[in-house]
Amino acid sequence: MGMAADAYADDPATPQQVAACKADALRLCPLDIPDTRQVEACMQRKVTRLSPACRDTVQGK
């Protein structure tokens, strides 16, 4: 599951990125799984509701 569009455009998510965002993806974007691009878009739309670690990942920090 990828997060930041520029960070993950062609690369799969790292284990650290998955760990940071898996729970948020399951909670906020369950209908978009397993489509990585849809999950990324969903999480971008809901960035204010993400956990701090996932928010940092999505925002490329």
Contacts in CASP RR format, 6 or more apart in sequence:
PFRMAT RR
TARGET T0000
AUTHOR 0000-0000-0000
METHOD contacts of the structure
MODEL  1
MGMAADAYADDPATPQQVAACKADALRLCPLDIPDTRQVEACMQRKVTRL
SPACRDTVQGK
1 13 0 8 1.000
1 17 0 8 1.000
1 18 0 8 1.000
1 21 0 8 1.000
1 22 0 8 1.000
1 25 0 8 1.000
1 33 0 8 1.000
1 36 0 8 1.000
1 39 0 8 1.000
2 8 0 8 1.000
2 12 0 8 1.000
2 13 0 8 1.000
2 17 0 8 1.000
2 18 0 8 1.000
2 21 0 8 1.000
2 36 0 8 1.000
2 39 0 8 1.000
2 40 0 8 1.000
3 13 0 8 1.000
3 17 0 8 1.000
3 20 0 8 1.000
3 21 0 8 1.000
3 40 0 8 1.000
3 43 0 8 1.000
3 54 0 8 1.000
3 57 0 8 1.000
3 58 0 8 1.000
3 60 0 8 1.000
4 40 0 8 1.000
4 57 0 8 1.000
4 58 0 8 1.000
4 59 0 8 1.000
4 60 0 8 1.000
5 40 0 8 1.000
5 44 0 8 1.000
6 60 0 8 1.000
7 60 0 8 1.000
8 17 0 8 1.000
8 36 0 8 1.000
8 40 0 8 1.000
13 21 0 8 1.000
13 36 0 8 1.000
17 57 0 8 1.000
20 51 0 8 1.000
20 53 0 8 1.000
20 54 0 8 1.000
20 56 0 8 1.000
20 57 0 8 1.000
21 43 0 8 1.000
21 50 0 8 1.000
21 51 0 8 1.000
21 53 0 8 1.000
21 54 0 8 1.000
21 57 0 8 1.000
21 58 0 8 1.000
23 51 0 8 1.000
23 54 0 8 1.000
24 43 0 8 1.000
24 49 0 8 1.000
24 50 0 8 1.000
24 51 0 8 1.000
24 54 0 8 1.000
25 32 0 8 1.000
25 33 0 8 1.000
25 39 0 8 1.000
25 42 0 8 1.000
25 43 0 8 1.000
26 33 0 8 1.000
28 42 0 8 1.000
28 43 0 8 1.000
28 46 0 8 1.000
28 49 0 8 1.000
28 50 0 8 1.000
29 38 0 8 1.000
29 39 0 8 1.000
29 42 0 8 1.000
29 43 0 8 1.000
29 46 0 8 1.000
32 38 0 8 1.000
32 39 0 8 1.000
32 41 0 8 1.000
32 42 0 8 1.000
33 39 0 8 1.000
43 50 0 8 1.000
43 54 0 8 1.000
43 58 0 8 1.000
44 58 0 8 1.000
47 55 0 8 1.000
47 58 0 8 1.000
47 59 0 8 1.000
50 58 0 8 1.000
END
